[in-house]
Amino acid sequence: MWNEILNKESIYNNDEFLSVFRVTRSTFKRIVALVKDNPVLQGQNSEKQSKHFVPEIHLLATFKFFGAEGNQGGSKRLRENLGMGKGSISNYVDRGVKAILSLRDQCFFWPSEEERLEISSRIKSRYFFKNCVGIIDGTHLGLSTRPENCGEEYFTRKGQYAISALIIVDDKKRIRHASVGWPGSVHDNRIWSNSRIVRNPRDYFSPNEYTIGDSAFTNSNIMVTSYKRASGQAVLPAGQSWFNDVLNVPRSGVENTIGIWKGRFPWLRNMRMRIRNRQSMVKIITYVYATIILHNLCVKTPYQNDWLIDNGDSDSDSEDGCATDDGLNVTINPDNENSTRRDSVHNYLYRKLLS
């Protein structure tokens, strides 16, 4: 059956295959080639288990699982056309996820110093932000049921139980870092403040590098944020409002990336996995990381426009001709909370775009 699904259009034509399995046939086969030799897909007794331990079956089941939202992810619906017995779908998905996770070092990693220079060069060329190596935003990953312990902490302002995910992307819509698993009621900035990146910035940034985010985050030497109004302030000063407009252009890239990620894998919007204890939470987080790896593998793969959703989960309040010594290349102490990074970026952009 799986061979017919992959190679014939009698069961699914190309559009239907993309709709059900969330990737094109060619992309699917490329991913199969990356994991087909993984021991988890081989079985212990090749003669007796060869029928079941087929890489294609495992990945078809896994993609179909991640491509289903809420009740659409029921066992009967997932097994349709895959020739699986009742109760076996979860085993196939578990093994498929383990195989995908083996690709993490290849597909989901923080960029090296050399690659960060390439990223910052492209961002500067397109958006004028010099030394920017990433764009950050938070999003909620919906849960179909209330977690058994401290469930109220997972209840979001949108009236859904969820876990939070903080995502950093590059300019090519690849997810380069993720903090996943905090309760949905936790503010993005708290997650960021407790992240490995903030605790060990020198492991992630060279002295002049930073990421950009919205006003939900605390401005620092490694985080350039939009300005927000002070208490009682009706409007921002013109210069700050202008800077926010300029910042919003590249920042829209992370919102678009999250929309594509959750649109390609709608399981993320309403995950049918109950959180009972630490083990079940770890399993959900593991599955989420598998979707990130798949997203990065599929970043150039077509998607259907009706998959895209608005990522309205943010906690926000609402050769260049310049001198080399432009204020952006001044080394700033990474431990200095009173950093002038945003001021330097703001002044540079003002001179670059308005002077």
C-alpha positions in Angstrom: 0.0 0.0 0.0 2.7 2.5 0.9 4.4 1.9 -2.4 1.2 2.9 -4.2 0.8 6.0 -2.0 4.3 7.1 -2.9 4.5 6.3 -6.6 1.0 6.3 -7.9 -1.7 8.9 -8.0 -4.6 6.5 -7.8 -4.9 7.0 -4.0 -3.6 10.5 -3.7 -2.8 12.9 -6.5 0.1 15.3 -6.0 -2.1 18.0 -4.4 -3.8 15.5 -2.1 -0.5 14.0 -1.1 0.7 17.5 -0.1 -2.5 18.1 1.8 -2.4 14.9 3.8 1.3 14.4 4.4 2.3 18.1 4.3 5.2 17.7 1.9 5.7 16.9 -1.8 6.5 13.3 -2.8 10.0 14.4 -3.8 10.7 16.0 -0.4 9.3 13.0 1.3 11.6 10.6 -0.5 14.6 12.9 0.2 13.8 12.7 4.0 13.4 8.9 3.8 16.9 8.7 2.3 18.3 10.5 5.3 16.8 8.2 7.9 16.3 4.8 6.1 19.4 3.3 7.7 18.6 4.4 11.2 18.6 1.2 13.5 15.2 2.2 15.1 13.6 1.6 11.7 15.3 -1.8 11.1 13.7 -4.1 13.7 15.4 -6.9 15.6 14.4 -9.8 13.4 14.6 -8.7 9.8 12.8 -11.8 8.4 9.7 -11.6 10.7 9.5 -7.8 10.9 10.5 -6.7 7.4 6.9 -6.1 6.6 6.5 -3.6 9.4 9.9 -2.1 9.7 9.8 -0.1 6.5 11.1 3.5 6.7 8.5 4.8 4.2 5.6 3.5 6.4 7.0 5.1 9.5 7.5 8.5 7.9 4.1 8.4 6.2 2.5 7.7 9.6 4.6 10.4 11.2 3.9 13.1 8.6 0.2 12.2 8.7 0.2 12.4 12.5 1.8 15.9 12.5 -0.5 17.0 9.6 -3.7 16.3 11.7 -5.2 18.7 14.2 -7.3 17.8 17.2 -9.9 15.1 16.4 -8.5 14.6 12.9 -5.6 12.9 14.7 -7.7 9.9 15.8 -6.2 6.5 15.3 -8.8 5.3 12.8 -8.3 8.4 10.6 -4.5 8.2 10.7 -4.5 4.5 9.8 -6.6 5.1 6.7 -4.9 3.9 3.5 -1.7 3.0 5.5 -2.6 -0.7 6.0 -1.9 -0.5 9.8 -3.6 -2.5 12.5 -5.5 -0.9 15.3 -3.3 0.4 18.0 -0.1 0.3 16.0 -0.1 3.9 14.7 1.5 5.2 17.8 4.4 2.8 17.6 5.1 3.8 14.0 5.0 7.5 15.0 7.3 7.0 18.0 9.9 5.2 15.8 9.5 7.8 13.1 10.1 10.6 15.6 13.2 8.9 17.0 14.6 8.6 13.4 13.9 12.2 12.7 15.6 13.3 15.9 18.8 11.7 14.8 19.0 14.5 12.2 19.1 17.2 14.8 22.8 18.0 14.5 22.4 18.3 10.8 19.2 20.3 10.7 18.6 22.2 13.9 21.5 24.0 15.5 22.7 27.4 16.4 24.8 28.9 13.6 28.6 29.0 13.9 30.5 32.2 14.0 31.2 31.9 10.2 27.5 31.3 9.4 26.4 34.1 11.7 28.5 36.5 9.6 26.7 35.2 6.5 23.3 35.7 8.1 24.1 39.2 9.4 25.4 40.2 6.0 22.2 39.1 4.3 20.0 40.8 7.0 22.0 44.0 6.6 21.7 43.9 2.9 18.0 43.4 3.0 16.9 45.2 6.1 19.8 47.5 7.1 20.2 46.0 10.6 24.0 45.5 10.9 25.3 42.6 13.1 21.8 41.1 13.6 21.9 37.3 13.5 18.4 36.2 14.4 14.8 37.2 15.0 12.8 36.0 18.0 9.2 35.6 18.9 7.0 33.5 21.2 4.0 31.3 20.3 1.6 28.9 22.0 1.3 25.3 21.1 -2.2 24.2 21.9 -3.2 21.3 24.1 -6.4 19.3 23.6 -6.8 18.7 27.4 -5.9 20.3 30.7 -2.6 19.1 32.2 -3.2 17.1 35.3 -0.8 19.1 37.5 -1.0 22.9 37.8 -3.3 22.9 34.8 -4.4 26.5 35.4 -0.8 27.7 34.6 -1.2 26.4 31.1 -4.4 28.4 30.4 -3.7 31.2 28.0 -5.4 34.6 27.6 -7.0 33.2 24.5 -8.9 30.6 26.5 -6.9 27.5 25.5 -4.5 25.2 27.4 -1.1 25.4 25.8 2.7 25.2 26.3 4.9 28.1 25.2 7.6 28.0 22.6 10.2 30.7 22.1 11.6 30.6 18.6 14.7 32.3 17.0 14.8 32.1 13.2 17.3 33.3 10.6 16.5 35.3 7.4 15.8 32.1 5.4 12.9 31.0 7.7 15.0 28.3 9.4 14.5 27.8 13.1 17.8 28.0 14.8 16.9 27.9 18.5 13.8 27.0 20.5 12.8 27.0 24.2 9.8 24.7 24.5 7.7 23.5 27.4 6.9 26.4 29.7 3.3 26.8 30.7 1.2 28.9 28.3 0.6 31.6 30.9 4.3 32.4 31.2 5.4 35.6 29.6 7.9 35.4 26.7 10.4 37.6 28.5 10.6 35.2 31.5 11.3 32.3 29.2 14.0 34.3 27.4 15.5 35.5 30.7 15.9 31.9 31.8 17.2 30.5 28.5 20.7 29.1 27.9 21.4 32.0 25.5 20.9 34.7 28.1 22.8 32.7 30.8 25.7 32.0 28.4 25.6 34.8 25.7 29.3 34.3 24.7 28.5 30.8 23.5 26.0 32.2 21.0 27.0 35.7 20.1 30.2 37.5 19.1 30.7 40.8 20.9 28.8 42.9 18.3 25.9 40.5 17.5 22.4 40.6 18.6 18.9 39.3 17.9 15.8 41.5 17.4 12.3 41.1 19.0 9.2 43.0 19.9 8.6 45.0 23.1 7.7 41.9 25.1 11.4 41.4 25.6 13.8 43.4 27.8 16.2 45.4 25.7 19.8 44.4 26.2 23.2 44.1 24.5 22.0 40.9 22.8 18.4 41.8 22.3 17.3 44.9 20.3 13.6 45.4 20.8 10.9 47.8 19.7 10.1 50.8 21.9 7.0 50.7 24.1 5.0 53.5 25.6 5.7 54.4 29.2 2.9 54.4 31.7 0.6 57.4 30.9 2.4 58.0 27.5 -0.2 58.5 24.8 2.1 58.2 21.8 5.8 57.4 21.2 8.1 60.1 20.1 8.4 60.3 16.3 11.9 58.9 16.3 11.0 55.9 18.4 7.9 55.3 16.3 10.0 55.4 13.1 12.4 52.9 14.6 9.6 50.5 15.4 8.3 50.7 11.9 11.8 49.8 10.5 12.1 47.0 13.1 8.8 45.5 12.2 9.8 44.7 8.6 12.4 42.0 9.4 10.5 41.0 12.6 7.6 39.9 10.4 9.9 37.1 9.2 9.7 35.2 12.5 5.9 35.5 12.5 5.7 34.2 9.0 8.0 31.3 9.9 5.9 30.3 12.9 2.8 30.5 10.7 4.4 28.2 8.2 5.7 25.8 10.9 2.3 25.5 12.6 0.5 25.5 9.3 2.5 22.6 7.8 2.1 20.7 11.1 -1.3 21.6 12.5 -0.8 19.0 15.3 1.0 21.9 17.0 -2.2 23.9 17.3 -4.1 21.3 19.2 -1.9 18.5 20.5 -3.8 15.3 21.4 -1.3 14.2 24.0 -2.1 14.4 27.7 0.4 15.8 30.2 0.3 13.6 33.3 3.9 13.8 34.5 7.4 14.7 33.5 7.7 11.8 31.2 4.7 12.8 29.2 5.9 16.4 29.0 9.3 15.2 27.7 7.5 13.2 25.0 5.5 16.2 23.8 8.7 18.4 23.7 10.5 15.7 21.8 7.7 15.6 19.2 7.8 19.4 18.9 11.5 19.3 18.2 10.9 16.6 15.5 8.5 19.1 13.8 11.2 21.8 13.9 13.7 19.4 12.3 11.1 18.6 9.6 10.3 22.3 9.1 14.0 23.1 8.5 14.2 20.2 6.0 11.1 21.4 4.2 11.8 25.1 4.3 12.0 25.2 0.5 9.1 22.8 0.0 5.8 24.3 -1.3 3.0 24.9 1.1 -0.7 25.7 0.7 -1.7 29.2 1.5 -4.7 28.1 3.4 -2.3 26.4 5.9 -1.0 29.8 7.1 -2.3 31.2 10.4 -1.8 34.5 12.2 0.7 34.0 15.0 -1.2 36.3 17.4 0.5 34.9 20.5 3.1 37.6 21.0 3.3 39.2 24.5 4.3 42.5 23.0 2.4 45.8 23.8 1.9 46.5 20.9 29.2 48.3 0.9 27.2 50.9 2.6 29.1 54.2 2.3 29.2 54.8 6.1 32.3 55.1 8.1 33.6 51.9 9.6 33.5 53.3 13.1 29.7 53.7 13.1 29.0 52.8 16.8 27.8 49.3 16.0 31.2 47.7 16.3 32.0 49.1 19.7 32.5 46.1 22.0 29.8 46.0 24.7 30.2 44.1 28.0 27.8 41.1 27.6 27.1 41.3 31.3 26.2 45.0 31.3 22.4 45.2 31.7 22.5 48.9 30.8 23.7 48.2 27.3 23.4 50.9 24.6 23.0 48.4 21.8 19.6 49.6 20.7 20.7 53.2 20.8 23.7 52.3 18.6 21.4 50.4 16.2 18.9 53.3 16.2 21.5 55.9 15.4 23.1 53.8 12.7 19.7 53.3 11.0 18.9 57.0 11.2 22.2 57.9 9.6 21.9 55.2 7.0 18.2 55.8 6.0 17.4 59.4 6.8 20.6 61.4 6.7 
